[in-house]
Amino acid sequence: MSQEQAVRIAQRLLADIGAGVDPDEIAALFSAEVQFEIPGDIGALPWIGRRTGSTAISDFIRGTRSLLERIRFDVEGIMAKDDRAVIFGHLISKVNTTGKIIDSPFALILQISAGKITRFQMLEDSFAVSQAARP
């Protein structure tokens, strides 16, 4: 896979999420056995932790849309090499159940094979997420 292909897949993921595309359509960008991981306080929000399968992606998209209010989501860049792309930026979201704000830099690490995302890892300020999500 070329660096340009990895960047295009990362850009498509961002565009689809930003445009409000149906979560199941977004999940089609991922392999059926995608490895999904968002390290942090498991139980603070339903998508934190490790899961396998494209339903993890559609559940993540649905969950963030229903449980968070996006205030800002700034992509600062995309880097790619071989079969990996890293999207980095800064996000600010409000947790609907607590009214608290998550303000965090982030990195989305994507591994890609045969045109599908096979690994999705999101790194963010897990302490800020836990503090905002817990009453």
PADRENZA-427732 format. One record per residue: residue number from 0; x, y, z negated of N, C-alpha, C, O in turn. Coordinates in steps of 0.2 Angstrom, whole numbers, padded with zeros to 4 digits, m for minus. Layout:
BEGIN
     i   neast   nnorth     nup   caeast   canorth    caup   ceast   cnorth     cup   oeast   onorth     oup
   NUM       X        Y       Z        X         Y       Z       X        Y       Z       X        Y       Z
...
end
This chain:
BEGIN
     i   neast   nnorth     nup   caeast   canorth    caup   ceast   cnorth     cup   oeast   onorth     oup
     0    0004    m0006    0000     0000      0000    0000    0004     0006    0000    0010     0006   m0003
     1    0002     0011    0004     0006      0017    0004    0004     0022   m0001   m0001     0021   m0004
     2    0009     0026   m0003     0007      0032   m0007    0001     0036   m0005   m0003     0038   m0010
     3    0001     0037    0001    m0005      0041    0004   m0012     0038    0002   m0017     0041    0001
     4   m0012     0031    0003    m0018      0027    0002   m0020     0027   m0005   m0026     0028   m0007
     5   m0015     0027   m0010    m0016      0027   m0017   m0019     0034   m0019   m0024     0034   m0023
     6   m0016     0039   m0016    m0019      0046   m0017   m0026     0046   m0015   m0030     0049   m0018
     7   m0027     0044   m0009    m0034      0044   m0006   m0039     0041   m0010   m0045     0043   m0011
     8   m0038     0035   m0013    m0042      0031   m0017   m0043     0035   m0024   m0049     0035   m0026
     9   m0038     0038   m0026    m0039      0042   m0033   m0043     0048   m0031   m0048     0050   m0035
    10   m0042     0051   m0026    m0046      0057   m0024   m0054     0055   m0023   m0058     0059   m0025
    11   m0055     0050   m0020    m0062      0047   m0018   m0065     0046   m0025   m0071     0048   m0026
    12   m0062     0043   m0030    m0064      0041   m0036   m0066     0048   m0040   m0072     0048   m0042
    13   m0062     0053   m0040    m0064      0059   m0043   m0070     0063   m0039   m0074     0065   m0042
    14   m0070     0062   m0033    m0075      0066   m0029   m0082     0062   m0030   m0087     0066   m0031
    15   m0082     0056   m0030    m0088      0052   m0032   m0091     0054   m0039   m0097     0055   m0040
    16   m0086     0054   m0044    m0088      0055   m0051   m0091     0062   m0051   m0096     0064   m0054
    17   m0087     0067   m0048    m0089      0074   m0048   m0096     0075   m0044   m0099     0080   m0046
    18   m0097     0072   m0039    m0103      0073   m0035   m0109     0069   m0038   m0115     0070   m0036
    19   m0108     0065   m0044    m0114      0062   m0047   m0116     0056   m0043   m0122     0054   m0044
    20   m0112     0053   m0040    m0113      0047   m0036   m0115     0041   m0041   m0113     0041   m0047
    21   m0120     0037   m0039    m0123      0032   m0043   m0117     0027   m0046   m0112     0026   m0042
    22   m0117     0026   m0052    m0111      0022   m0055   m0110     0015   m0052   m0104     0013   m0052
    23   m0115     0012   m0049    m0114      0006   m0046   m0110     0007   m0040   m0106     0002   m0038
    24   m0111     0012   m0036    m0108      0014   m0030   m0100     0015   m0032   m0096     0013   m0028
    25   m0099     0019   m0037    m0092      0020   m0039   m0089     0014   m0041   m0083     0013   m0040
    26   m0092     0009   m0045    m0089      0003   m0046   m0087    m0001   m0040   m0083    m0005   m0041
    27   m0090     0000   m0035    m0088     m0003   m0028   m0081    m0001   m0026   m0078    m0005   m0022
    28   m0078     0004   m0029    m0071      0006   m0028   m0066     0001   m0031   m0060     0001   m0030
    29   m0069    m0003   m0036    m0065     m0007   m0041   m0066    m0014   m0039   m0071    m0016   m0036
    30   m0060    m0018   m0040    m0061     m0025   m0039   m0066    m0028   m0044   m0067    m0025   m0050
    31   m0069    m0034   m0043    m0074     m0037   m0047   m0070    m0039   m0054   m0074    m0039   m0059
    32   m0064    m0040   m0054    m0060     m0042   m0060   m0056    m0036   m0063   m0051    m0038   m0066
    33   m0058    m0030   m0062    m0054     m0024   m0064   m0052    m0025   m0072   m0057    m0027   m0076
    34   m0046    m0023   m0073    m0044     m0023   m0081   m0046    m0015   m0083   m0043    m0011   m0080
    35   m0050    m0014   m0088    m0052     m0008   m0090   m0050    m0007   m0097   m0051    m0011   m0101
    36   m0046    m0001   m0098    m0044      0000   m0105   m0044     0008   m0106   m0041     0012   m0103
    37   m0047     0009   m0112    m0046      0016   m0115   m0045     0015   m0122   m0049     0014   m0126
    38   m0038     0016   m0124    m0036      0015   m0131   m0039     0020   m0135   m0041     0026   m0134
    39   m0041     0018   m0142    m0043      0023   m0146   m0047     0019   m0152   m0047     0013   m0153
    40   m0051     0023   m0155    m0056      0021   m0161   m0062     0017   m0158   m0067     0020   m0156
    41   m0061     0010   m0158    m0066      0006   m0155   m0072     0007   m0160   m0072     0006   m0166
    42   m0078     0008   m0156    m0084      0009   m0160   m0086     0017   m0160   m0092     0019   m0161
    43   m0081     0021   m0159    m0083      0028   m0159   m0087     0030   m0153   m0092     0034   m0154
    44   m0085     0027   m0147    m0089      0028   m0141   m0089     0021   m0138   m0085     0018   m0138
    45   m0095     0019   m0134    m0096      0012   m0132   m0090     0010   m0127   m0089     0004   m0126
    46   m0087     0015   m0124    m0082      0012   m0118   m0075     0012   m0121   m0071     0010   m0117
    47   m0074     0014   m0127    m0067      0013   m0129   m0065     0006   m0131   m0069     0002   m0134
    48   m0059     0004   m0128    m0057     m0003   m0129   m0055    m0006   m0122   m0054    m0002   m0117
    49   m0055    m0012   m0122    m0053     m0016   m0116   m0058    m0020   m0114   m0062    m0024   m0118
    50   m0059    m0020   m0108    m0065     m0024   m0105   m0062    m0027   m0098   m0057    m0024   m0095
    51   m0066    m0031   m0095    m0064     m0034   m0088   m0070    m0034   m0084   m0076    m0036   m0087
    52   m0070    m0032   m0078    m0075     m0032   m0073   m0078    m0026   m0071   m0077    m0021   m0075
    53   m0081    m0025   m0065    m0083     m0019   m0063   m0089    m0016   m0066   m0090    m0010   m0066
    54   m0092    m0020   m0070    m0098     m0017   m0074   m0095    m0013   m0080   m0098    m0008   m0082
    55   m0089    m0014   m0082    m0086     m0009   m0087   m0085    m0002   m0084   m0086     0003   m0088
    56   m0084    m0002   m0077    m0084      0005   m0074   m0090     0008   m0074   m0091     0014   m0076
    57   m0095     0005   m0071    m0102      0008   m0071   m0105     0009   m0078   m0108     0014   m0079
    58   m0103     0005   m0083    m0106      0007   m0090   m0102     0013   m0092   m0105     0017   m0096
    59   m0096     0014   m0091    m0092      0020   m0093   m0095     0026   m0090   m0096     0031   m0093
    60   m0096     0026   m0083    m0099      0032   m0080   m0106     0033   m0083   m0107     0039   m0084
    61   m0110     0028   m0083    m0117      0030   m0086   m0116     0032   m0093   m0120     0037   m0095
    62   m0112     0029   m0097    m0111      0032   m0104   m0108     0039   m0105   m0111     0043   m0109
    63   m0103     0040   m0101    m0101      0047   m0101   m0106     0052   m0099   m0106     0058   m0102
    64   m0110     0050   m0094    m0115      0055   m0092   m0121     0056   m0097   m0124     0061   m0097
    65   m0122     0051   m0101    m0128      0051   m0105   m0126     0054   m0112   m0130     0057   m0116
    66   m0120     0052   m0114    m0117      0054   m0121   m0113     0060   m0122   m0112     0063   m0127
    67   m0111     0062   m0116    m0106      0068   m0116   m0109     0074   m0112   m0112     0072   m0107
    68   m0108     0080   m0114    m0109      0085   m0109   m0102     0088   m0107   m0098     0090   m0111
    69   m0101     0087   m0100    m0095      0090   m0098   m0095     0097   m0098   m0099     0101   m0095
    70   m0090     0100   m0101    m0089      0107   m0101   m0083     0109   m0096   m0084     0114   m0092
    71   m0078     0106   m0096    m0072      0107   m0091   m0069     0100   m0089   m0068     0096   m0094
    72   m0067     0099   m0083    m0063      0093   m0081   m0059     0096   m0076   m0060     0096   m0070
    73   m0053     0097   m0078    m0048      0100   m0073   m0043     0095   m0071   m0039     0093   m0076
    74   m0042     0094   m0065    m0037      0089   m0062   m0031     0094   m0061   m0031     0098   m0057
    75   m0025     0092   m0064    m0019      0096   m0063   m0015     0093   m0058   m0010     0096   m0055
    76   m0016     0086   m0056    m0012      0083   m0051   m0013     0076   m0050   m0016     0073   m0055
    77   m0011     0073   m0045    m0011      0066   m0044   m0004     0064   m0041   m0001     0067   m0037
    78   m0001     0059   m0045     0005      0056   m0042    0004     0049   m0040    0000     0046   m0044
    79    0008     0047   m0035     0007      0040   m0033    0014     0037   m0031    0018     0040   m0029
    80    0014     0031   m0032     0020      0027   m0030    0018     0020   m0029    0015     0017   m0033
    81    0019     0017   m0023     0017      0010   m0021    0010     0009   m0023    0006     0012   m0020
    82    0008     0004   m0027     0002      0002   m0029   m0002     0006   m0035   m0007     0004   m0038
    83    0001     0012   m0037    m0001      0015   m0043   m0002     0022   m0041    0001     0026   m0037
    84   m0008     0025   m0044    m0009      0032   m0044   m0010     0034   m0051   m0014     0031   m0055
    85   m0008     0040   m0053    m0009      0043   m0060   m0013     0050   m0058   m0010     0054   m0055
    86   m0018     0051   m0061    m0022      0057   m0061   m0021     0060   m0068   m0023     0057   m0073
    87   m0019     0067   m0068    m0018      0070   m0075   m0021     0077   m0075   m0022     0080   m0070
    88   m0024     0078   m0081    m0027      0085   m0081   m0029     0086   m0088   m0026     0084   m0093
    89   m0034     0090   m0089    m0037      0092   m0096   m0045     0092   m0095   m0048     0094   m0091
    90   m0048     0089   m0101    m0055      0089   m0101   m0057     0092   m0108   m0054     0092   m0113
    91   m0063     0095   m0107    m0067      0097   m0113   m0074     0095   m0112   m0077     0096   m0107
    92   m0076     0091   m0117    m0083      0088   m0117   m0086     0089   m0124   m0083     0090   m0129
    93   m0093     0090   m0124    m0097      0090   m0130   m0100     0083   m0131   m0103     0080   m0127
    94   m0099     0080   m0137    m0103      0074   m0139   m0110     0076   m0141   m0111     0079   m0146
    95   m0115     0073   m0137    m0122      0075   m0138   m0124     0073   m0145   m0128     0077   m0148
    96   m0122     0068   m0148    m0125      0066   m0154   m0122     0069   m0160   m0126     0070   m0165
    97   m0116     0072   m0159    m0113      0076   m0165   m0113     0083   m0164   m0112     0087   m0168
    98   m0113     0085   m0157    m0112      0092   m0156   m0105     0095   m0156   m0103     0100   m0155
    99   m0100     0090   m0158    m0093      0092   m0158   m0090     0091   m0151   m0092     0088   m0147
   100   m0084     0095   m0151    m0080      0096   m0145   m0074     0091   m0144   m0071     0091   m0149
   101   m0073     0088   m0139    m0067      0084   m0137   m0063     0089   m0132   m0066     0091   m0127
   102   m0057     0091   m0134    m0053      0095   m0130   m0046     0091   m0130   m0042     0091   m0134
   103   m0045     0089   m0124    m0039      0084   m0123   m0036     0084   m0116   m0039     0084   m0111
   104   m0029     0083   m0116    m0026      0082   m0110   m0028     0074   m0108   m0030     0071   m0113
   105   m0027     0072   m0102    m0029      0065   m0100   m0024     0063   m0095   m0022     0067   m0091
   106   m0024     0057   m0094    m0021      0053   m0088   m0025     0047   m0087   m0027     0043   m0091
   107   m0027     0046   m0080    m0030      0040   m0078   m0025     0037   m0074   m0022     0039   m0069
   108   m0023     0031   m0076    m0018      0027   m0072   m0022     0021   m0069   m0026     0017   m0071
   109   m0021     0021   m0062    m0025      0016   m0058   m0020     0012   m0054   m0014     0014   m0052
   110   m0021     0006   m0054    m0017      0001   m0050   m0022    m0002   m0045   m0027    m0003   m0046
   111   m0019    m0002   m0039    m0023     m0003   m0033   m0020    m0009   m0029   m0014    m0010   m0028
   112   m0025    m0013   m0027    m0023     m0019   m0022   m0028    m0020   m0017   m0034    m0020   m0019
   113   m0026    m0021   m0011    m0030     m0022   m0005   m0036    m0017   m0005   m0042    m0019   m0004
   114   m0034    m0011   m0007    m0039     m0005   m0006   m0044    m0005   m0012   m0049    m0001   m0012
   115   m0043    m0009   m0017    m0048     m0009   m0023   m0044    m0007   m0029   m0038    m0009   m0030
   116   m0047    m0004   m0034    m0043     m0002   m0040   m0044    m0009   m0045   m0049    m0011   m0046
   117   m0038    m0011   m0047    m0038     m0017   m0051   m0037    m0016   m0058   m0038    m0020   m0062
   118   m0034    m0010   m0060    m0033     m0008   m0067   m0035    m0001   m0067   m0033     0003   m0063
   119   m0038     0001   m0073    m0040      0007   m0075   m0039     0008   m0082   m0041     0005   m0086
   120   m0034     0013   m0083    m0032      0015   m0090   m0033     0022   m0091   m0030     0026   m0087
   121   m0036     0024   m0096    m0037      0031   m0097   m0033     0033   m0104   m0035     0030   m0109
   122   m0029     0038   m0104    m0025      0040   m0110   m0028     0047   m0111   m0028     0051   m0107
   123   m0030     0048   m0117    m0032      0055   m0120   m0030     0055   m0127   m0028     0051   m0130
   124   m0032     0061   m0130    m0031      0062   m0137   m0036     0058   m0141   m0042     0060   m0142
   125   m0034     0052   m0143    m0039      0047   m0146   m0041     0050   m0153   m0047     0048   m0155
   126   m0037     0053   m0156    m0039      0056   m0163   m0045     0061   m0162   m0049     0061   m0166
   127   m0044     0066   m0157    m0049      0071   m0155   m0055     0068   m0153   m0061     0070   m0156
   128   m0055     0062   m0149    m0061      0059   m0147   m0065     0056   m0153   m0071     0057   m0154
   129   m0061     0052   m0158    m0064      0049   m0164   m0067     0055   m0168   m0072     0054   m0171
   130   m0063     0060   m0169    m0066      0065   m0174   m0072     0068   m0171   m0077     0070   m0175
   131   m0073     0069   m0164    m0079      0072   m0161   m0085     0067   m0161   m0090     0069   m0162
   132   m0083     0061   m0161    m0089      0056   m0160   m0091     0054   m0166   m0097     0051   m0167
   133   m0088     0054   m0172    m0090      0052   m0178   m0093     0057   m0182   m0091     0063   m0182
   134   m0099     0056   m0185    m0102      0061   m0189   m0098     0064   m0195   m0100     0068   m0199
end
